[in-house]
Amino acid sequence: MPEVLSAPLVVEFPFTRSLGPVQSAFLTGLRERTVLGVRTGDGKVLVPPVEYDPVTAEEIRDLVEVAATGTVTTWAWNPAPRRDQPLDTPFAWVLVRLDGADTALLHVLDVPGPEAVRTGMRVRVRWAADRTGAITDIACFEPYEGDADGSRPAPHSGEFTDPVTTIVTPARLDYTYTPGRAQTAYINALAERRTVGERCPSCRKVYVPPRGACPTCGVATAEPVEVGPRGTVTTYCVVNIKAAHTANLGIEVPYVYAHIALDGADLALHGRIGGIPYDQVRMGLRVEPVWTEGGRYPDHYRPTGETDADYDTYKELL
């Protein structure tokens, strides 16, 4: 059995969110070292604030200011901080019910070790030196010896100079991808500029890329079948919106992505069409791969110059 491939992969993109009046006030308040919550119809104070009552679904705008001190309601120790976490030394994840609030806020507690954390301990906010209107304006929580004063949260207008109205949050997922036996063989064949699928022993369909099992019959596939290299465009779309990954590759809009049924395959795969004006791409167009220089996969597919395929030859692959 050949070695199964694996590789680290990263999915990363910036997520932009427009803020309503409640979240705008909350984040702008953090920039000003003020923690705001919202009072529900039954008198409970929610921190962080939400825009709709979680019980009645009614819109709520009654903002109040709570204390920057509170009590740990539960916690978990993090011995090995990861990339972009709030602290680069071991810390505790904590839920903190701030004085005046009825719900708890998730953040981190800076203490030397798990023996220094306990449910019920008193803590206070440590503010970041540079604040921009984000939850990271609370750098962390730290131990605090004082008691809660028991005063009611003070009403707050939520009005600040230069309020924060949008936030951009980087989303990132790091993981290791293992394609499995069937796709490992497929990828290794691509390195030799060959496209190899697998045939179902029951329905005899050839799947490219192979899946290791027939999705129709539910039986394992193991018989390799080399297909292509030429194929037929079964359907396509014209892309008119720039994306970072295509811009970095020097691909200008508009361009075409198509489903391509390689000769001998019973499943169309996805590929970019080049070597032809985008408005001349059509169903039935015969194409062939153009391989990346030193790469392991086709960069795009171009017309072969053959007569277009008859619709009846690919209609079942749409």
N, C-alpha and C positions, 0 to 999 in steps of 0.2 A: 504494500500500500504506500503510494507516494506521500511525502510530507504535506499536511494540510497547511495552507497559508494563513497568516494572520498579520495584521498591521494596525498601528495606532491611527485613529482618525479623529478629526476635530470638526464639529459643526458650530459655526460662530456667526452671529449677526447682531446688529444694533436694533433694539426694539424701542420705538418711539410711542409714547402715550400722551394724549391730551388730558389735562386734569380738569375735573369739575371744581366747583367752588369749595367743596369740603376738603378734597385731597390737596387742592392748591393752598388752602389755609394751613393745613397740617404741615406740609413740607416747607412752606415759607416760614411758618412759626419755628420749625427746627433751626432754620438759618438764623433766626433771631433769638435762639436759646429759649424758646417757649414751646411747651408741649400742649397741644390741643386735643380734646376729645369731643364727642358729640353726645348729647343727651336724648334718649329715646322718650317716647310718649309715656312709658311707665316709670320714668325717672332714672333709669340706668345710664351710666356714663361709659361709652365704648372708646377704648384707646388700643390700637389706632382707630380713628373714626371711619365710619362707612356712610354711604349716601342714602341707604335705605334700611329701614328697621328690619333686622333679620327675623323677627317674629311676625310683624304685621305687614311688611313690605312697603310701609308708608315712607315717603321722602322725609328725611330729617336734616335740619340745618341749624339746630340749636347748639352752637359751639360753646365749649367751656374750657378753661385752662386748668390743668392738673399739675401736681407737683413733679419735680424732677427726681424725686426720691420714691422708693417703693419696696415691695417685698417679693422675694423669689418664691414662686408657687411650685416650680419643678425645674429640673436641670439635667443635663447630660454632659459628660466630659469629652472634650476633643483633644486627644494627645498629639495629633499630627495635622496642623492646619494645612489646608490646600491653597492653591493659587487663588488670589483675589479674595480670600476670606478676611474678615475685619482685622484680625491680629495675626502676626507671623510667629507668635509663641503659643504654646498650648493654652487653651482657654475652656470655659464652660459655656455651652449654649444654655440660655435661661429664659424662662417665661417670667416676666416681672409685672406685677400688678402695681401700677403707680398709685401713689396716695391720691385718693379722690376718684379713681377709676374702678369699674366693676369687672373689667376684662384685662387680660394680660398681654403684654407686648413681647414679641420674640426678639432677642438680641444676644450679645455676648457679654460675659463677665470676666474681667481680668483679675485672676488670682493665681498664686504660685502652683497650686495643685488641687486635685479633687478633694483632698482632706480639708481644704479651706472653703468648700461649698456646702451648703445645706438648705433644704427647703425651709422657708420662713426667715432666712437671713435678710437683713436690711441692706439695700444698695442705693446708689445714686448715679445719675448720668455723668459721664465724663464727656464733655463737649469736644468736638474736633476743633483744631486751631483754625482751619480754613473751612468755612461752611458755605454751601452752594444751594441748599434747598433740597436735600435728599436724606434718606434714612441714615446714611453714613455720616450725617452731621452729628449724630450720636456716635462718638468713636467707640464707646463701650460703656458698660456699667462697672462700678467699683464698689468695694465694701463701704458701708456707712453705719455709723454707730447711733445716729439719732432715731427717735421715735416719730411716728406719724403724728401730725398736729390735729388731725380729725376735722379740719375745716372743710366746708363744702366747696366744690369747684366753682371758681368765679366765672360768670358769663364773659364771653369774648366776642367781639364783632367779627373776627376773622380777617379784618382789613389790615394790610401792610403795604408799605411803599415797595414798588417794583415786585409784585407777586410772581411766584413761579407758576407758570401755566402749562408747561410740558416737561417731560423727563425723557431722557434717552438712556436705556439700560442695556448694557452688553449681555447678550445671551450666549452661553458657550457650553458645549457638551463634548467632553473628552472620553473616548472609549476605544476599545480594541475590537476590531471587526475580524471575524473568522468566517470565510465564505463557505466552508464545508468541502466535502470530497468532490462533488460534481462541479462546483464553480471553481475550485482550485484547478481541476483539469482544464476547464474552459479558459482561465486566465493564463495558465502555462502555455496553452496552444496559441493564444493571442501573441505571446512573446515570440513565437515562431511564424507569425503572420498567417495563422490558420484559425478558422472558426469551427469549433467542434461542439455539437450538441449531443443529446442522448435520446434514444428511441424507447418509447413505451412498449413493453413486451405484449401488451394486450391490444391497444387501439392502433399501435404502430406509428403514432405521431412522433415527430422529431422536435424536441423542445430546445430552443436557443434563445438566451442562455439556458443551460440545463438546470433543473431544480432538484434533481436527486429522486424525484417521484413524480408520477403523472398526476396532475391536478384533477383530471377527469375520472381516471380509473382508480386512483389511490394506491397504485402499486409502485414499487421501486423501479427506477430506471438505471441501467448500467451499461448498455450497449452504446459505445461512442459512434457518432456519425459526423463526418466532416461535411460542411455545407458551404455554399457560396463559391468563390468570394463575391460573385455578382448577385444582384437581387433586384426587387421591384418595389417602388414606392406604392404603398397601399393607401395611405392617407397622410396628411401633413398639416402644419400650421405655420403661419408667418409671424415672426416675433418682431414687435416694434418697440419694445421697452428695453433699455439698456440694463444690464446686470453687471455687478462688479467682476464676476468670474469670467464673463465673456469679453468685457472691456480689457481685462488684463491679458487676454489671449489675442488681442487685436481684431476681434470680431465686431464688425460694425452692423448696426441695425439699418434696414430690416434684413433678417436672415430666416432660414427655413429649418425647422426640425421636422423629421418625418418618421413614420413607421415603415420599416424596410423588411420585406420578406425575402431572406436570402434563399437562393435556389436550393431546394432540398429540405427547407425548414417548414414546419407547420405552425410557427409562432413568429410574428414580426417583432423586430427589435427597434430600438430608438437610435437615431443618428442624425447629424447635421448634414444638410445638402449644400455643396459648394460647386464652383466651376460652372455656374449657370445663374443668370439673373433670377432673383427670387420670384418674380411674376411669371416665370416660364416653367417653374416646377409644377408637376401635375401627377395625378394618380396614373399608375401604369408606367411611369418613367423608369427605365432600366439604368441602374447605377452600379458602381464598383467602389471599393474602399481606397482611400488615400491614407497611407500609414504615417504616423508621426515619426519624425527622424529620430531613430534610436529609442522610440517609444514602444509601448506594449499594447496599443489599441489604435484603431483607425481614427485619424483626426476628423475626417468627414468623408462623405460619399459624393462622387461626381458622376455625371452622365457617361454611359458607355458608347453612345452613338447608335445603339441598336434601336430597332423599331419598338415602340411602346408595347408592353404586354397587354394581351386581351383581358378584359375585365373578368371573364369567367375563370381565368387562371389564378386570380388572387381574391375573389370576392368573399371566400370563406375565411380570409385572414384579416379582414377589416376590423 
